[in-house]
Amino acid sequence: MRILTEIPDEQLTDLADICSVRNLSRAEAIRQAVEAYIERNRPARGAAFGLWQNAHNKLPKDGLKYQERLRSEW
């Protein structure tokens, strides 16, 4: 898909230098930058599921202890 975006002249100059050194087209360099951005900013898979959304910080590392704690409430 093609997109239209505005990039400041200074960034285009820096990008041209990088492309020249790495022997890349500007389009390929931008694709790689978008891919890297997505990888760094993609939410964790477990962060999207209902009750478990924020549980990753609360769960103990030992699953058996967690299970025993839950069952002790019964």
Predicted model as a PDB file, atoms N, CA, C, CB and O in Angstrom, pLDDT in the B-factor column:
MODEL        1                                                                  
ATOM      1  N   MET A   1       0.846  -1.171   0.000  1.00 86.00           N  
ATOM      2  CA  MET A   1       0.000   0.000   0.000  1.00 86.00           C  
ATOM      3  C   MET A   1       0.895   1.239   0.000  1.00 86.00           C  
ATOM      4  CB  MET A   1      -0.965  -0.005   1.222  1.00 86.00           C  
ATOM      5  O   MET A   1       1.935   1.268   0.659  1.00 86.00           O  
ATOM      6  N   ARG A   2       0.500   2.201  -0.706  1.00 88.00           N  
ATOM      7  CA  ARG A   2       1.234   3.468  -0.731  1.00 88.00           C  
ATOM      8  C   ARG A   2       0.600   4.439   0.251  1.00 88.00           C  
ATOM      9  CB  ARG A   2       1.255   4.074  -2.160  1.00 88.00           C  
ATOM     10  O   ARG A   2      -0.620   4.476   0.418  1.00 88.00           O  
ATOM     11  N   ILE A   3       1.451   5.223   0.895  1.00 90.00           N  
ATOM     12  CA  ILE A   3       0.952   6.250   1.810  1.00 90.00           C  
ATOM     13  C   ILE A   3       1.641   7.571   1.484  1.00 90.00           C  
ATOM     14  CB  ILE A   3       1.195   5.848   3.301  1.00 90.00           C  
ATOM     15  O   ILE A   3       2.712   7.597   0.879  1.00 90.00           O  
ATOM     16  N   LEU A   4       1.020   8.641   1.888  1.00 92.00           N  
ATOM     17  CA  LEU A   4       1.585   9.969   1.705  1.00 92.00           C  
ATOM     18  C   LEU A   4       1.832  10.543   3.089  1.00 92.00           C  
ATOM     19  CB  LEU A   4       0.641  10.895   0.856  1.00 92.00           C  
ATOM     20  O   LEU A   4       0.917  10.615   3.909  1.00 92.00           O  
ATOM     21  N   THR A   5       3.060  10.948   3.348  1.00 92.00           N  
ATOM     22  CA  THR A   5       3.385  11.519   4.653  1.00 92.00           C  
ATOM     23  C   THR A   5       4.423  12.614   4.476  1.00 92.00           C  
ATOM     24  CB  THR A   5       3.901  10.429   5.629  1.00 92.00           C  
ATOM     25  O   THR A   5       5.170  12.624   3.498  1.00 92.00           O  
ATOM     26  N   GLU A   6       4.462  13.522   5.417  1.00 95.00           N  
ATOM     27  CA  GLU A   6       5.451  14.593   5.378  1.00 95.00           C  
ATOM     28  C   GLU A   6       6.557  14.278   6.364  1.00 95.00           C  
ATOM     29  CB  GLU A   6       4.805  15.965   5.695  1.00 95.00           C  
ATOM     30  O   GLU A   6       6.299  13.946   7.521  1.00 95.00           O  
ATOM     31  N   ILE A   7       7.790  14.385   5.898  1.00 94.00           N  
ATOM     32  CA  ILE A   7       8.961  14.128   6.724  1.00 94.00           C  
ATOM     33  C   ILE A   7       9.837  15.376   6.648  1.00 94.00           C  
ATOM     34  CB  ILE A   7       9.743  12.833   6.251  1.00 94.00           C  
ATOM     35  O   ILE A   7      10.109  15.872   5.555  1.00 94.00           O  
ATOM     36  N   PRO A   8      10.280  15.888   7.793  1.00 96.00           N  
ATOM     37  CA  PRO A   8      11.124  17.086   7.784  1.00 96.00           C  
ATOM     38  C   PRO A   8      12.387  16.887   6.942  1.00 96.00           C  
ATOM     39  CB  PRO A   8      11.511  17.466   9.215  1.00 96.00           C  
ATOM     40  O   PRO A   8      12.922  15.782   6.851  1.00 96.00           O  
ATOM     41  N   ASP A   9      12.846  17.975   6.332  1.00 96.00           N  
ATOM     42  CA  ASP A   9      14.030  17.926   5.462  1.00 96.00           C  
ATOM     43  C   ASP A   9      15.248  17.335   6.163  1.00 96.00           C  
ATOM     44  CB  ASP A   9      14.364  19.320   4.963  1.00 96.00           C  
ATOM     45  O   ASP A   9      15.995  16.564   5.561  1.00 96.00           O  
ATOM     46  N   GLU A  10      15.453  17.688   7.422  1.00 97.00           N  
ATOM     47  CA  GLU A  10      16.616  17.187   8.157  1.00 97.00           C  
ATOM     48  C   GLU A  10      16.569  15.662   8.279  1.00 97.00           C  
ATOM     49  CB  GLU A  10      16.686  17.830   9.556  1.00 97.00           C  
ATOM     50  O   GLU A  10      17.589  14.991   8.125  1.00 97.00           O  
ATOM     51  N   GLN A  11      15.395  15.126   8.554  1.00 97.00           N  
ATOM     52  CA  GLN A  11      15.256  13.677   8.652  1.00 97.00           C  
ATOM     53  C   GLN A  11      15.466  13.011   7.295  1.00 97.00           C  
ATOM     54  CB  GLN A  11      13.880  13.312   9.209  1.00 97.00           C  
ATOM     55  O   GLN A  11      16.057  11.934   7.216  1.00 97.00           O  
ATOM     56  N   LEU A  12      14.985  13.644   6.230  1.00 96.00           N  
ATOM     57  CA  LEU A  12      15.200  13.082   4.894  1.00 96.00           C  
ATOM     58  C   LEU A  12      16.681  13.067   4.528  1.00 96.00           C  
ATOM     59  CB  LEU A  12      14.413  13.879   3.850  1.00 96.00           C  
ATOM     60  O   LEU A  12      17.162  12.130   3.891  1.00 96.00           O  
ATOM     61  N   THR A  13      17.396  14.109   4.934  1.00 97.00           N  
ATOM     62  CA  THR A  13      18.841  14.154   4.682  1.00 97.00           C  
ATOM     63  C   THR A  13      19.541  13.041   5.438  1.00 97.00           C  
ATOM     64  CB  THR A  13      19.428  15.520   5.086  1.00 97.00           C  
ATOM     65  O   THR A  13      20.380  12.336   4.876  1.00 97.00           O  
ATOM     66  N   ASP A  14      19.201  12.879   6.715  1.00 97.00           N  
ATOM     67  CA  ASP A  14      19.796  11.806   7.517  1.00 97.00           C  
ATOM     68  C   ASP A  14      19.444  10.440   6.936  1.00 97.00           C  
ATOM     69  CB  ASP A  14      19.322  11.898   8.980  1.00 97.00           C  
ATOM     70  O   ASP A  14      20.289   9.546   6.890  1.00 97.00           O  
ATOM     71  N   LEU A  15      18.206  10.278   6.496  1.00 96.00           N  
ATOM     72  CA  LEU A  15      17.766   9.021   5.910  1.00 96.00           C  
ATOM     73  C   LEU A  15      18.528   8.734   4.612  1.00 96.00           C  
ATOM     74  CB  LEU A  15      16.252   9.054   5.647  1.00 96.00           C  
ATOM     75  O   LEU A  15      18.912   7.592   4.356  1.00 96.00           O  
ATOM     76  N   ALA A  16      18.742   9.751   3.809  1.00 97.00           N  
ATOM     77  CA  ALA A  16      19.488   9.577   2.558  1.00 97.00           C  
ATOM     78  C   ALA A  16      20.911   9.116   2.845  1.00 97.00           C  
ATOM     79  CB  ALA A  16      19.507  10.889   1.750  1.00 97.00           C  
ATOM     80  O   ALA A  16      21.447   8.264   2.136  1.00 97.00           O  
ATOM     81  N   ASP A  17      21.525   9.680   3.887  1.00 97.00           N  
ATOM     82  CA  ASP A  17      22.881   9.267   4.262  1.00 97.00           C  
ATOM     83  C   ASP A  17      22.904   7.792   4.673  1.00 97.00           C  
ATOM     84  CB  ASP A  17      23.417  10.151   5.412  1.00 97.00           C  
ATOM     85  O   ASP A  17      23.779   7.035   4.254  1.00 97.00           O  
ATOM     86  N   ILE A  18      21.947   7.401   5.486  1.00 96.00           N  
ATOM     87  CA  ILE A  18      21.864   6.007   5.939  1.00 96.00           C  
ATOM     88  C   ILE A  18      21.640   5.074   4.752  1.00 96.00           C  
ATOM     89  CB  ILE A  18      20.728   5.836   6.976  1.00 96.00           C  
ATOM     90  O   ILE A  18      22.286   4.032   4.643  1.00 96.00           O  
ATOM     91  N   CYS A  19      20.734   5.448   3.877  1.00 97.00           N  
ATOM     92  CA  CYS A  19      20.433   4.617   2.704  1.00 97.00           C  
ATOM     93  C   CYS A  19      21.659   4.463   1.811  1.00 97.00           C  
ATOM     94  CB  CYS A  19      19.274   5.223   1.899  1.00 97.00           C  
ATOM     95  O   CYS A  19      21.903   3.390   1.259  1.00 97.00           O  
ATOM     96  N   SER A  20      22.415   5.526   1.678  1.00 97.00           N  
ATOM     97  CA  SER A  20      23.617   5.481   0.846  1.00 97.00           C  
ATOM     98  C   SER A  20      24.642   4.509   1.423  1.00 97.00           C  
ATOM     99  CB  SER A  20      24.232   6.881   0.715  1.00 97.00           C  
ATOM    100  O   SER A  20      25.224   3.701   0.700  1.00 97.00           O  
ATOM    101  N   VAL A  21      24.854   4.599   2.736  1.00 96.00           N  
ATOM    102  CA  VAL A  21      25.842   3.741   3.394  1.00 96.00           C  
ATOM    103  C   VAL A  21      25.399   2.277   3.365  1.00 96.00           C  
ATOM    104  CB  VAL A  21      26.067   4.199   4.848  1.00 96.00           C  
ATOM    105  O   VAL A  21      26.212   1.380   3.142  1.00 96.00           O  
ATOM    106  N   ARG A  22      24.123   2.046   3.590  1.00 96.00           N  
ATOM    107  CA  ARG A  22      23.613   0.672   3.669  1.00 96.00           C  
ATOM    108  C   ARG A  22      23.151   0.116   2.323  1.00 96.00           C  
ATOM    109  CB  ARG A  22      22.471   0.614   4.647  1.00 96.00           C  
ATOM    110  O   ARG A  22      22.733  -1.038   2.226  1.00 96.00           O  
ATOM    111  N   ASN A  23      23.232   0.948   1.293  1.00 97.00           N  
ATOM    112  CA  ASN A  23      22.811   0.551  -0.048  1.00 97.00           C  
ATOM    113  C   ASN A  23      21.351   0.090  -0.062  1.00 97.00           C  
ATOM    114  CB  ASN A  23      23.719  -0.562  -0.579  1.00 97.00           C  
ATOM    115  O   ASN A  23      21.021  -0.979  -0.577  1.00 97.00           O  
ATOM    116  N   LEU A  24      20.486   0.935   0.525  1.00 96.00           N  
ATOM    117  CA  LEU A  24      19.049   0.668   0.602  1.00 96.00           C  
ATOM    118  C   LEU A  24      18.284   1.746  -0.147  1.00 96.00           C  
ATOM    119  CB  LEU A  24      18.578   0.596   2.073  1.00 96.00           C  
ATOM    120  O   LEU A  24      18.737   2.885  -0.267  1.00 96.00           O  
ATOM    121  N   SER A  25      17.124   1.368  -0.645  1.00 96.00           N  
ATOM    122  CA  SER A  25      16.224   2.400  -1.175  1.00 96.00           C  
ATOM    123  C   SER A  25      15.575   3.096   0.023  1.00 96.00           C  
ATOM    124  CB  SER A  25      15.127   1.782  -2.148  1.00 96.00           C  
ATOM    125  O   SER A  25      15.508   2.542   1.120  1.00 96.00           O  
ATOM    126  N   ARG A  26      15.109   4.296  -0.207  1.00 96.00           N  
ATOM    127  CA  ARG A  26      14.440   5.029   0.866  1.00 96.00           C  
ATOM    128  C   ARG A  26      13.183   4.276   1.303  1.00 96.00           C  
ATOM    129  CB  ARG A  26      14.081   6.468   0.410  1.00 96.00           C  
ATOM    130  O   ARG A  26      12.873   4.219   2.493  1.00 96.00           O  
ATOM    131  N   ALA A  27      12.470   3.705   0.353  1.00 95.00           N  
ATOM    132  CA  ALA A  27      11.248   2.959   0.683  1.00 95.00           C  
ATOM    133  C   ALA A  27      11.561   1.772   1.592  1.00 95.00           C  
ATOM    134  CB  ALA A  27      10.551   2.469  -0.603  1.00 95.00           C  
ATOM    135  O   ALA A  27      10.833   1.520   2.552  1.00 95.00           O  
ATOM    136  N   GLU A  28      12.642   1.039   1.297  1.00 96.00           N  
ATOM    137  CA  GLU A  28      13.010  -0.106   2.131  1.00 96.00           C  
ATOM    138  C   GLU A  28      13.417   0.341   3.530  1.00 96.00           C  
ATOM    139  CB  GLU A  28      14.149  -0.896   1.479  1.00 96.00           C  
ATOM    140  O   GLU A  28      13.061  -0.301   4.518  1.00 96.00           O  
ATOM    141  N   ALA A  29      14.154   1.427   3.614  1.00 96.00           N  
ATOM    142  CA  ALA A  29      14.569   1.943   4.926  1.00 96.00           C  
ATOM    143  C   ALA A  29      13.347   2.341   5.755  1.00 96.00           C  
ATOM    144  CB  ALA A  29      15.519   3.155   4.760  1.00 96.00           C  
ATOM    145  O   ALA A  29      13.307   2.096   6.961  1.00 96.00           O  
ATOM    146  N   ILE A  30      12.366   2.947   5.117  1.00 96.00           N  
ATOM    147  CA  ILE A  30      11.150   3.342   5.831  1.00 96.00           C  
ATOM    148  C   ILE A  30      10.365   2.110   6.258  1.00 96.00           C  
ATOM    149  CB  ILE A  30      10.272   4.257   4.951  1.00 96.00           C  
ATOM    150  O   ILE A  30       9.828   2.081   7.366  1.00 96.00           O  
ATOM    151  N   ARG A  31      10.284   1.086   5.401  1.00 95.00           N  
ATOM    152  CA  ARG A  31       9.608  -0.162   5.788  1.00 95.00           C  
ATOM    153  C   ARG A  31      10.284  -0.787   7.006  1.00 95.00           C  
ATOM    154  CB  ARG A  31       9.603  -1.166   4.612  1.00 95.00           C  
ATOM    155  O   ARG A  31       9.611  -1.245   7.930  1.00 95.00           O  
ATOM    156  N   GLN A  32      11.613  -0.803   7.002  1.00 96.00           N  
ATOM    157  CA  GLN A  32      12.342  -1.361   8.139  1.00 96.00           C  
ATOM    158  C   GLN A  32      12.108  -0.541   9.403  1.00 96.00           C  
ATOM    159  CB  GLN A  32      13.838  -1.430   7.830  1.00 96.00           C  
ATOM    160  O   GLN A  32      11.992  -1.103  10.492  1.00 96.00           O  
ATOM    161  N   ALA A  33      12.038   0.762   9.273  1.00 96.00           N  
ATOM    162  CA  ALA A  33      11.791   1.624  10.436  1.00 96.00           C  
ATOM    163  C   ALA A  33      10.393   1.391  11.009  1.00 96.00           C  
ATOM    164  CB  ALA A  33      11.959   3.105  10.051  1.00 96.00           C  
ATOM    165  O   ALA A  33      10.216   1.341  12.227  1.00 96.00           O  
ATOM    166  N   VAL A  34       9.409   1.249  10.135  1.00 95.00           N  
ATOM    167  CA  VAL A  34       8.044   0.984  10.594  1.00 95.00           C  
ATOM    168  C   VAL A  34       7.971  -0.373  11.286  1.00 95.00           C  
ATOM    169  CB  VAL A  34       7.051   1.036   9.412  1.00 95.00           C  
ATOM    170  O   VAL A  34       7.324  -0.508  12.324  1.00 95.00           O  
ATOM    171  N   GLU A  35       8.633  -1.377  10.714  1.00 95.00           N  
ATOM    172  CA  GLU A  35       8.651  -2.700  11.327  1.00 95.00           C  
ATOM    173  C   GLU A  35       9.291  -2.660  12.717  1.00 95.00           C  
ATOM    174  CB  GLU A  35       9.402  -3.688  10.430  1.00 95.00           C  
ATOM    175  O   GLU A  35       8.775  -3.268  13.655  1.00 95.00           O  
ATOM    176  N   ALA A  36      10.403  -1.952  12.851  1.00 95.00           N  
ATOM    177  CA  ALA A  36      11.075  -1.833  14.150  1.00 95.00           C  
ATOM    178  C   ALA A  36      10.185  -1.099  15.154  1.00 95.00           C  
ATOM    179  CB  ALA A  36      12.424  -1.095  13.995  1.00 95.00           C  
ATOM    180  O   ALA A  36      10.129  -1.477  16.325  1.00 95.00           O  
ATOM    181  N   TYR A  37       9.493  -0.057  14.704  1.00 95.00           N  
ATOM    182  CA  TYR A  37       8.601   0.694  15.584  1.00 95.00           C  
ATOM    183  C   TYR A  37       7.466  -0.203  16.098  1.00 95.00           C  
ATOM    184  CB  TYR A  37       8.023   1.921  14.843  1.00 95.00           C  
ATOM    185  O   TYR A  37       7.131  -0.181  17.282  1.00 95.00           O  
ATOM    186  N   ILE A  38       6.892  -0.975  15.205  1.00 92.00           N  
ATOM    187  CA  ILE A  38       5.799  -1.871  15.593  1.00 92.00           C  
ATOM    188  C   ILE A  38       6.289  -2.896  16.608  1.00 92.00           C  
ATOM    189  CB  ILE A  38       5.210  -2.583  14.356  1.00 92.00           C  
ATOM    190  O   ILE A  38       5.604  -3.150  17.599  1.00 92.00           O  
ATOM    191  N   GLU A  39       7.438  -3.478  16.389  1.00 90.00           N  
ATOM    192  CA  GLU A  39       7.982  -4.475  17.318  1.00 90.00           C  
ATOM    193  C   GLU A  39       8.220  -3.878  18.701  1.00 90.00           C  
ATOM    194  CB  GLU A  39       9.290  -5.053  16.771  1.00 90.00           C  
ATOM    195  O   GLU A  39       7.949  -4.531  19.709  1.00 90.00           O  
ATOM    196  N   ARG A  40       8.721  -2.650  18.762  1.00 91.00           N  
ATOM    197  CA  ARG A  40       8.993  -2.013  20.057  1.00 91.00           C  
ATOM    198  C   ARG A  40       7.726  -1.600  20.782  1.00 91.00           C  
ATOM    199  CB  ARG A  40       9.874  -0.802  19.865  1.00 91.00           C  
ATOM    200  O   ARG A  40       7.725  -1.512  22.010  1.00 91.00           O  
ATOM    201  N   ASN A  41       6.658  -1.348  20.063  1.00 89.00           N  
ATOM    202  CA  ASN A  41       5.454  -0.780  20.672  1.00 89.00           C  
ATOM    203  C   ASN A  41       4.251  -1.705  20.692  1.00 89.00           C  
ATOM    204  CB  ASN A  41       5.086   0.454  19.959  1.00 89.00           C  
ATOM    205  O   ASN A  41       3.180  -1.314  21.156  1.00 89.00           O  
ATOM    206  N   ARG A  42       4.409  -2.916  20.201  1.00 83.00           N  
ATOM    207  CA  ARG A  42       3.297  -3.868  20.191  1.00 83.00           C  
ATOM    208  C   ARG A  42       2.975  -4.268  21.632  1.00 83.00           C  
ATOM    209  CB  ARG A  42       3.640  -5.128  19.325  1.00 83.00           C  
ATOM    210  O   ARG A  42       3.876  -4.615  22.396  1.00 83.00           O  
ATOM    211  N   PRO A  43       1.685  -4.219  22.006  1.00 75.00           N  
ATOM    212  CA  PRO A  43       1.336  -4.645  23.369  1.00 75.00           C  
ATOM    213  C   PRO A  43       1.579  -6.132  23.542  1.00 75.00           C  
ATOM    214  CB  PRO A  43      -0.132  -4.311  23.688  1.00 75.00           C  
ATOM    215  O   PRO A  43       1.469  -6.911  22.595  1.00 75.00           O  
ATOM    216  N   ALA A  44       1.908  -6.509  24.758  1.00 69.00           N  
ATOM    217  CA  ALA A  44       2.113  -7.926  25.064  1.00 69.00           C  
ATOM    218  C   ALA A  44       0.808  -8.670  24.831  1.00 69.00           C  
ATOM    219  CB  ALA A  44       2.610  -8.124  26.529  1.00 69.00           C  
ATOM    220  O   ALA A  44      -0.270  -8.128  25.076  1.00 69.00           O  
ATOM    221  N   ARG A  45       0.899  -9.904  24.361  1.00 61.00           N  
ATOM    222  CA  ARG A  45      -0.306 -10.682  24.074  1.00 61.00           C  
ATOM    223  C   ARG A  45      -1.208 -10.806  25.293  1.00 61.00           C  
ATOM    224  CB  ARG A  45       0.071 -12.064  23.574  1.00 61.00           C  
ATOM    225  O   ARG A  45      -2.424 -10.662  25.171  1.00 61.00           O  
ATOM    226  N   GLY A  46      -0.648 -11.066  26.446  1.00 57.00           N  
ATOM    227  CA  GLY A  46      -1.440 -11.257  27.650  1.00 57.00           C  
ATOM    228  C   GLY A  46      -2.106  -9.993  28.136  1.00 57.00           C  
ATOM    229  O   GLY A  46      -3.027 -10.057  28.950  1.00 57.00           O  
ATOM    230  N   ALA A  47      -1.665  -8.845  27.658  1.00 57.00           N  
ATOM    231  CA  ALA A  47      -2.205  -7.573  28.135  1.00 57.00           C  
ATOM    232  C   ALA A  47      -3.584  -7.283  27.568  1.00 57.00           C  
ATOM    233  CB  ALA A  47      -1.265  -6.446  27.783  1.00 57.00           C  
ATOM    234  O   ALA A  47      -4.209  -6.301  27.970  1.00 57.00           O  
ATOM    235  N   ALA A  48      -4.074  -8.088  26.663  1.00 55.00           N  
ATOM    236  CA  ALA A  48      -5.326  -7.759  25.988  1.00 55.00           C  
ATOM    237  C   ALA A  48      -6.516  -8.597  26.427  1.00 55.00           C  
ATOM    238  CB  ALA A  48      -5.148  -7.908  24.527  1.00 55.00           C  
ATOM    239  O   ALA A  48      -7.599  -8.441  25.863  1.00 55.00           O  
ATOM    240  N   PHE A  49      -6.366  -9.464  27.391  1.00 57.00           N  
ATOM    241  CA  PHE A  49      -7.438 -10.386  27.704  1.00 57.00           C  
ATOM    242  C   PHE A  49      -8.097 -10.102  29.046  1.00 57.00           C  
ATOM    243  CB  PHE A  49      -6.918 -11.780  27.688  1.00 57.00           C  
ATOM    244  O   PHE A  49      -7.545 -10.428  30.098  1.00 57.00           O  
ATOM    245  N   GLY A  50      -9.239  -9.513  29.009  1.00 61.00           N  
ATOM    246  CA  GLY A  50     -10.145  -9.306  30.131  1.00 61.00           C  
ATOM    247  C   GLY A  50      -9.545  -9.257  31.515  1.00 61.00           C  
ATOM    248  O   GLY A  50      -8.764  -8.361  31.834  1.00 61.00           O  
ATOM    249  N   LEU A  51      -9.916 -10.235  32.345  1.00 59.00           N  
ATOM    250  CA  LEU A  51      -9.476 -10.254  33.732  1.00 59.00           C  
ATOM    251  C   LEU A  51      -7.968 -10.342  33.874  1.00 59.00           C  
ATOM    252  CB  LEU A  51     -10.110 -11.399  34.450  1.00 59.00           C  
ATOM    253  O   LEU A  51      -7.415  -9.896  34.879  1.00 59.00           O  
ATOM    254  N   TRP A  52      -7.302 -10.904  32.894  1.00 57.00           N  
ATOM    255  CA  TRP A  52      -5.852 -11.097  32.975  1.00 57.00           C  
ATOM    256  C   TRP A  52      -5.080  -9.882  32.480  1.00 57.00           C  
ATOM    257  CB  TRP A  52      -5.443 -12.319  32.175  1.00 57.00           C  
ATOM    258  O   TRP A  52      -3.850  -9.899  32.460  1.00 57.00           O  
ATOM    259  N   GLN A  53      -5.780  -8.837  32.084  1.00 58.00           N  
ATOM    260  CA  GLN A  53      -5.141  -7.692  31.462  1.00 58.00           C  
ATOM    261  C   GLN A  53      -3.981  -7.136  32.285  1.00 58.00           C  
ATOM    262  CB  GLN A  53      -6.157  -6.614  31.231  1.00 58.00           C  
ATOM    263  O   GLN A  53      -2.917  -6.856  31.734  1.00 58.00           O  
ATOM    264  N   ASN A  54      -4.166  -6.978  33.562  1.00 60.00           N  
ATOM    265  CA  ASN A  54      -3.100  -6.402  34.393  1.00 60.00           C  
ATOM    266  C   ASN A  54      -2.518  -7.412  35.374  1.00 60.00           C  
ATOM    267  CB  ASN A  54      -3.628  -5.202  35.156  1.00 60.00           C  
ATOM    268  O   ASN A  54      -1.807  -7.029  36.303  1.00 60.00           O  
ATOM    269  N   ALA A  55      -2.804  -8.667  35.185  1.00 61.00           N  
ATOM    270  CA  ALA A  55      -2.401  -9.693  36.142  1.00 61.00           C  
ATOM    271  C   ALA A  55      -0.927 -10.053  36.063  1.00 61.00           C  
ATOM    272  CB  ALA A  55      -3.218 -10.922  35.931  1.00 61.00           C  
ATOM    273  O   ALA A  55      -0.386 -10.617  37.014  1.00 61.00           O  
ATOM    274  N   HIS A  56      -0.264  -9.744  34.959  1.00 57.00           N  
ATOM    275  CA  HIS A  56       1.116 -10.193  34.801  1.00 57.00           C  
ATOM    276  C   HIS A  56       2.040  -9.662  35.891  1.00 57.00           C  
ATOM    277  CB  HIS A  56       1.636  -9.773  33.453  1.00 57.00           C  
ATOM    278  O   HIS A  56       3.051 -10.299  36.187  1.00 57.00           O  
ATOM    279  N   ASN A  57       1.732  -8.532  36.490  1.00 62.00           N  
ATOM    280  CA  ASN A  57       2.567  -8.000  37.571  1.00 62.00           C  
ATOM    281  C   ASN A  57       2.176  -8.566  38.933  1.00 62.00           C  
ATOM    282  CB  ASN A  57       2.473  -6.484  37.603  1.00 62.00           C  
ATOM    283  O   ASN A  57       2.944  -8.450  39.889  1.00 62.00           O  
ATOM    284  N   LYS A  58       1.010  -9.169  39.036  1.00 64.00           N  
ATOM    285  CA  LYS A  58       0.499  -9.638  40.317  1.00 64.00           C  
ATOM    286  C   LYS A  58       0.708 -11.128  40.535  1.00 64.00           C  
ATOM    287  CB  LYS A  58      -0.958  -9.320  40.426  1.00 64.00           C  
ATOM    288  O   LYS A  58       0.686 -11.596  41.673  1.00 64.00           O  
ATOM    289  N   LEU A  59       0.909 -11.870  39.469  1.00 61.00           N  
ATOM    290  CA  LEU A  59       1.039 -13.314  39.607  1.00 61.00           C  
ATOM    291  C   LEU A  59       2.397 -13.688  40.179  1.00 61.00           C  
ATOM    292  CB  LEU A  59       0.829 -13.996  38.261  1.00 61.00           C  
ATOM    293  O   LEU A  59       3.419 -13.134  39.773  1.00 61.00           O  
ATOM    294  N   PRO A  60       2.411 -14.626  41.121  1.00 64.00           N  
ATOM    295  CA  PRO A  60       3.712 -15.072  41.638  1.00 64.00           C  
ATOM    296  C   PRO A  60       4.431 -15.908  40.585  1.00 64.00           C  
ATOM    297  CB  PRO A  60       3.535 -15.889  42.948  1.00 64.00           C  
ATOM    298  O   PRO A  60       3.809 -16.431  39.660  1.00 64.00           O  
ATOM    299  N   LYS A  61       5.727 -16.024  40.732  1.00 70.00           N  
ATOM    300  CA  LYS A  61       6.503 -16.813  39.781  1.00 70.00           C  
ATOM    301  C   LYS A  61       6.236 -18.301  39.953  1.00 70.00           C  
ATOM    302  CB  LYS A  61       7.992 -16.526  39.942  1.00 70.00           C  
ATOM    303  O   LYS A  61       6.386 -19.073  39.007  1.00 70.00           O  
ATOM    304  N   ASP A  62       5.847 -18.702  41.142  1.00 77.00           N  
ATOM    305  CA  ASP A  62       5.569 -20.112  41.414  1.00 77.00           C  
ATOM    306  C   ASP A  62       4.080 -20.373  41.224  1.00 77.00           C  
ATOM    307  CB  ASP A  62       6.019 -20.505  42.852  1.00 77.00           C  
ATOM    308  O   ASP A  62       3.263 -19.936  42.034  1.00 77.00           O  
ATOM    309  N   GLY A  63       3.728 -21.082  40.160  1.00 77.00           N  
ATOM    310  CA  GLY A  63       2.329 -21.356  39.841  1.00 77.00           C  
ATOM    311  C   GLY A  63       1.621 -22.176  40.904  1.00 77.00           C  
ATOM    312  O   GLY A  63       0.429 -21.987  41.147  1.00 77.00           O  
ATOM    313  N   LEU A  64       2.358 -23.101  41.549  1.00 83.00           N  
ATOM    314  CA  LEU A  64       1.759 -23.942  42.581  1.00 83.00           C  
ATOM    315  C   LEU A  64       1.345 -23.090  43.787  1.00 83.00           C  
ATOM    316  CB  LEU A  64       2.745 -25.053  43.016  1.00 83.00           C  
ATOM    317  O   LEU A  64       0.263 -23.280  44.340  1.00 83.00           O  
ATOM    318  N   LYS A  65       2.197 -22.165  44.185  1.00 81.00           N  
ATOM    319  CA  LYS A  65       1.846 -21.277  45.311  1.00 81.00           C  
ATOM    320  C   LYS A  65       0.617 -20.451  44.972  1.00 81.00           C  
ATOM    321  CB  LYS A  65       3.028 -20.344  45.666  1.00 81.00           C  
ATOM    322  O   LYS A  65      -0.247 -20.239  45.822  1.00 81.00           O  
ATOM    323  N   TYR A  66       0.538 -19.990  43.746  1.00 78.00           N  
ATOM    324  CA  TYR A  66      -0.617 -19.211  43.314  1.00 78.00           C  
ATOM    325  C   TYR A  66      -1.884 -20.068  43.388  1.00 78.00           C  
ATOM    326  CB  TYR A  66      -0.407 -18.674  41.875  1.00 78.00           C  
ATOM    327  O   TYR A  66      -2.918 -19.619  43.884  1.00 78.00           O  
ATOM    328  N   GLN A  67      -1.794 -21.282  42.899  1.00 82.00           N  
ATOM    329  CA  GLN A  67      -2.936 -22.205  42.920  1.00 82.00           C  
ATOM    330  C   GLN A  67      -3.359 -22.481  44.363  1.00 82.00           C  
ATOM    331  CB  GLN A  67      -2.584 -23.535  42.194  1.00 82.00           C  
ATOM    332  O   GLN A  67      -4.551 -22.462  44.668  1.00 82.00           O  
ATOM    333  N   GLU A  68      -2.409 -22.736  45.242  1.00 85.00           N  
ATOM    334  CA  GLU A  68      -2.729 -23.019  46.642  1.00 85.00           C  
ATOM    335  C   GLU A  68      -3.368 -21.816  47.318  1.00 85.00           C  
ATOM    336  CB  GLU A  68      -1.471 -23.436  47.402  1.00 85.00           C  
ATOM    337  O   GLU A  68      -4.280 -21.966  48.131  1.00 85.00           O  
ATOM    338  N   ARG A  69      -2.896 -20.638  46.986  1.00 83.00           N  
ATOM    339  CA  ARG A  69      -3.482 -19.428  47.578  1.00 83.00           C  
ATOM    340  C   ARG A  69      -4.933 -19.283  47.136  1.00 83.00           C  
ATOM    341  CB  ARG A  69      -2.669 -18.168  47.179  1.00 83.00           C  
ATOM    342  O   ARG A  69      -5.800 -18.972  47.953  1.00 83.00           O  
ATOM    343  N   LEU A  70      -5.204 -19.504  45.854  1.00 82.00           N  
ATOM    344  CA  LEU A  70      -6.577 -19.405  45.371  1.00 82.00           C  
ATOM    345  C   LEU A  70      -7.476 -20.446  46.019  1.00 82.00           C  
ATOM    346  CB  LEU A  70      -6.616 -19.557  43.861  1.00 82.00           C  
ATOM    347  O   LEU A  70      -8.606 -20.143  46.402  1.00 82.00           O  
ATOM    348  N   ARG A  71      -6.981 -21.669  46.142  1.00 87.00           N  
ATOM    349  CA  ARG A  71      -7.806 -22.747  46.707  1.00 87.00           C  
ATOM    350  C   ARG A  71      -8.023 -22.544  48.206  1.00 87.00           C  
ATOM    351  CB  ARG A  71      -7.150 -24.119  46.452  1.00 87.00           C  
ATOM    352  O   ARG A  71      -9.021 -23.019  48.747  1.00 87.00           O  
ATOM    353  N   SER A  72      -7.120 -21.856  48.880  1.00 88.00           N  
ATOM    354  CA  SER A  72      -7.293 -21.636  50.318  1.00 88.00           C  
ATOM    355  C   SER A  72      -8.485 -20.719  50.601  1.00 88.00           C  
ATOM    356  CB  SER A  72      -6.015 -21.037  50.922  1.00 88.00           C  
ATOM    357  O   SER A  72      -8.997 -20.682  51.720  1.00 88.00           O  
ATOM    358  N   GLU A  73      -8.917 -19.988  49.589  1.00 82.00           N  
ATOM    359  CA  GLU A  73     -10.076 -19.098  49.758  1.00 82.00           C  
ATOM    360  C   GLU A  73     -11.376 -19.874  49.772  1.00 82.00           C  
ATOM    361  CB  GLU A  73     -10.116 -18.054  48.650  1.00 82.00           C  
ATOM    362  O   GLU A  73     -12.396 -19.336  50.202  1.00 82.00           O  
ATOM    363  N   TRP A  74     -11.380 -21.129  49.314  1.00 80.00           N  
ATOM    364  CA  TRP A  74     -12.605 -21.931  49.266  1.00 80.00           C  
ATOM    365  C   TRP A  74     -12.894 -22.402  50.626  1.00 80.00           C  
ATOM    366  CB  TRP A  74     -12.496 -23.110  48.304  1.00 80.00           C  
ATOM    367  O   TRP A  74     -13.884 -23.102  50.839  1.00 80.00           O  
TER     368      TRP A  74                                                      
ENDMDL                                                                          
END                                                                             
